[in-house]
Amino acid sequence: MATVLITGGFGFVGGRIAAHLAQAGYQIILGSRNAVTPPKWLPQAKVVQMLWDGTAALEKCCVNVDIVIHAAGMNAQDCSADPVAALTFNGVATTRLTTAAKRAGVSRFIYFSTAHVYASPLVGNITEDQCPRNLHPYATSHLAGEQAVLSATQYGTMQGIVLRLSNAFGAPTHKDVNCWMLLVNDLCKQAVQSHKLVLQTNGLQYRDFISMSDVCRVTQDLTEAPSEILHTNLFNIGSGLSQTVLEIAQLIQKRSLAILGFEPMLYRAETTSNEYHQNIKFSNHRLNTLGIKIKNTENVIEIDNLLKFCSTSFMTQKSSQ
């Protein structure tokens, strides 16, 4: 079975994909900024330290690797706080890694970008043919990374694939993963810790939420897709379904009652009479043309597992209110 290097292998997306591909029989190498030992949740993996400042060091990490899945990157909040660092990592470091991977003979390079390159907020019908126009550093730095991957494909033997991911949710591989600012993950943690769900808005905004189970399956499908059918290299990856923040919060309420035995109170901002929120249709058309379908059959299971994870990982602090 192929050897896969996953950068950000201890993170939210990278960790889940690593665990999924390992179960499917792949040899997994976890890339980390730090020199660490294999984690308890994937003891059979090899770990390599990613030194992002030089191509030569990165090339050593890519030796005898068949596929690179680049899931390391700065999140939106950090990009906003330091736009220069955002471009340096999401753009420049990704360029270094693609160069290193090509030199080492990697055959396929999958890059996790973000749906937020398109616009802010994400509304309307969004396809891969739409021109990205979000000027937030999170978006522009990821676009720079995308260009590096697509350029490597155009001018070399390595096949690059860009995935523009919508709002993923699910249990991480360990509780210290930096994923608790994500809406669904945050709400499940709130439910366990305070028995409350507090929204910062009235919750009427539409979002495309995709389970990490589906993300993992699609990633495996793209690692195994024959090169001759990949006529394009850029794909949206979302549920294709539209839900309001309020609807997902109400689902978490119901699943909390079923799984944990209590229904957390829901608090949200008031709605104004003239308020309007445009719907969203995040298209997976290009994936569909390859026969790769987003199933959306495990969304409830993913939330249930996330609630259980939070329950065992974080001390329950029942609200005194």
N, C-alpha and C positions, 0 to 999 in steps of 0.2 A: 504494500500500500504506500501511497505517496507520503512524503515528508512535508509538513506544513509549518512555516514560521508565522506566528501570530504576534504582531506588535500590540502593545497594550494588553498583553495576555492575562494580566492580573486585574484588568478593568472590567466594566460591565458587559459591553458587547464582546470584547475579546475573550473574556473568561467563559462566557456561556458558549460561544462558538468552539472554543478549545475543548470544553467538556463534551460537546455534541460530536465533534469530529473524532475525538479519541474513542468514543463509544462506537463510532462507525468503523473503527479500525485504522485510522490515520496515525502516523507517527507525529507527535506534536512537540514543537519547540516554542516555549513561551518567551517572548521578548520583554525585558524589563529594564527600566532605567537603573535599577539597583542590582547588585550582585547578591542573589538570594538562592535558596534551595527550592526544589520543587514543592509546590503547595500540597497540603493534606487532601484537598479536593481533586488533585490530579498528580499523584505521586510518581506515575510512570513517565511524566513529561520531562524533557530536558529544558533547562533555563539558560538563556544567554543574556548577557548585559548589553544593552543597546547604547552605544556611545555615539550620539547624534551629530557631533561636531565634525566628523571626518568620514569620508567615503570608504577609506581603506578598512577602518574598524567595522563598518557596517557590512562590507563585502565579506569579511570573515564570518559574520553571523549568517550569511546567505549561502555559504558553501554547502553543497550536497542537499540543498533545499529545492523542492519541486515547485511549491506554491507559497507565495507570501500573501498573508491577509493583514493589511495595514489598518488596525483599529485604534492605534494610539493617536491622540490629538487633544488639543485644549478645548475645554467646554465654552459655552457661550459667555458665561459670566467672566471667566478668566480672560477671554479674548477682548471683551469690552473694557476690562480694567487695564489691559496691556496690549494694544493693537500691534505693536512692533514685535513682541514675543509671539503673538498669534501668527503673524506672517512668517516669522523665523522658523517656528515649528511646523505648523500645518502646511506651509508652502515650501520653504527652503529645505527643511529636514526630509520632507516627503520626496523632494527632487533628489536629494542625496541617496535616499534609500532606493529609489527606482534605478538610479545609475549603478549602485552597488549590486542590486539584484540582477540587472542585465549582465554585468561583468561576471557574476558568479554562475550564470547559466540557468537562472530561475525561468520557468516556462510560463507561469501565470502570476499576475499581481492583482489582487483585489483590494480596492481602496474604499473605505467607508467615509463618504462625504455626508452631507446633510440636505434634507428637503428645504431647509431654510435659505439655501442659496437663491431660491426663486423670488421670494418676496417676504415682507413682514407687514401685516400678518399673512399667513397662507390662506387664501380664499379663492373661490372659483374653481374652474377645471384646470388642473395642472398636469401637463404632459412633459415628456423629456424634450419636446420641440420648443417649449417655451423658453424665452431668453431670461437668464437669471438677472435680477435687478436689485437684490437686497445689498445695501452698502454697509451693513454691519460687519465689523472685523471678523466675526465668526464665519460669515458667509464668504467674504472676499478672500480670506486666508484659505478656506477649503476649496474655493475655485482655483486658486493657485496650485494647490495640491492636485486637483483634478487634471489641470493642464499638463502637469509633469507626468502623470500616469498615461494620459492619452497620447502625449508626445512620444513617450517611450514605446508605445505600441506602434505608432506610425513609422518610427525610424529604427526599429529593431526587431528581433525575433521573439521577444517576450510579449505576451498578450496581457494587456492591461484592461481591467474592468473597474468602472466607477459605479458605486451604489449610493444613491441619494436617499437616505433613510429618514422616514417620518418619526413619529413619537413612539419609540419602543418602550415596553414596560415588561417587568418580570422580576423574579427573584435573582439576585446576583449569586456568584459562587461563594462569596464570604461577605460578612456584614460591613467590613471596612471599605468596600468599593464605593467610589464617589458617584453614587447614583441616586441619592436621596433628595436631590433637587428636582428630579423628574416627577411630573405631576402624579401619576398613578402610584409610583413608589412612595412618594411623599405622603399621599393620602392614606395608604395602607399602614405606613409607620405611625402616622397621626392616630389612626383608629386604635392601634395596639397601645400606644403610649398614653393617650389622653382620653380615649373613648369619644373623641370628637373628630369631625372633618371640617376644617376651616378653609373656605375658598377666599382668595384675595379679590375675586370679582363676583358677579352674579351668576357666573357659570354658563352663560348662554352662548359663549364663543364655540365655534365648531372646530374640531380637531380630527386628525386621522391617527388613531392609536393602533399599533401593531404589536402582537406578542413576540417575545424573544424566541418562542418555540418556532414561529413562522420564519423569523429572521434566520435562525440556525438552519432550518430546512432549505431555504432559498440559497443560502451561502454554500451549503453542500452541493446543491444542484448545479450551481455555477462553477464550482471547482471541478465537477465531473462532466460538464457540458462539452461535447466535441467542438474543437476549434472551428470547424467548417460551418457550424450553425450559428456562430456568434458574429452576425453581420453588423452588429452595433456593439459598442463597448460601454454605453452609459445607460443605467437603469434606475427608475424609481423603484423603491421598495417600501410599500405601505400596505395597509389593510384594504384600501379602496373603499372603505366605509366611512361615513360621516357620523360623528357623535358629538354632542355638546359636553363640555366639562361637567355640567350638572348631571347629565345622564350617566357618565362614568362614575361620578361620586355616588349617585344613588345605587348603582350596581355594587359598588364597594360596600355600601350600607347593608344591602341584602346578603352579600356573601359573608360579611362579617358576622351577621346573625346566624347564618347557616354553619359557618366554620368555627367561630370563636364563641358563639352563644350570646352575643350582645349586638345591638344595633347602635352604632355611634350617632350622636346628634350632628346634624349638618347645619353649618352656619355659612351664609353667603351675603354679599353686598346686595342692596336693594336695586331693583330694576326701574329704570326711568321709562316714562310712557312712550317716548319717541325713539327708544333704543332699537337698533337693527344690526344683526350680525349675518354676514353673507356665508352661505354654505361652502363646503369644500368637497371637491372630487379629485383625489390624488390618484392618478391613473397608473396602473401597472401594465399597460398595454404591451410594452416591449417584452416584459417577462412572459406575458401570456402567449405572445407569438412563438416563444421557445417551448411552450408547453409547461412552463413553470407557473404554478398557481398558488396564490395565497389562500390557505384553507380557511382561516378564521374560525376553526372548530375548537380551538383550545384556549380562547380568551378567558372564559370563566375559570378553567382549570389553572391558567397562569395566575389569575388574581387570587384564587384559593391558595395556591402554593406560595405566593408572595405574602399573603396574610399569615400563613403558617410560619414562613421564614421569619417575618417580623416578630411573631409571637415568641419564637424560641431564641431570637437574637437580641431583643431589646426588652428591658425590664418594663413590665406593665405598670403604668402610673395612672391609676384611675383618677379622673378629675374629681375635685371636691365640689365642683359646681353642680 
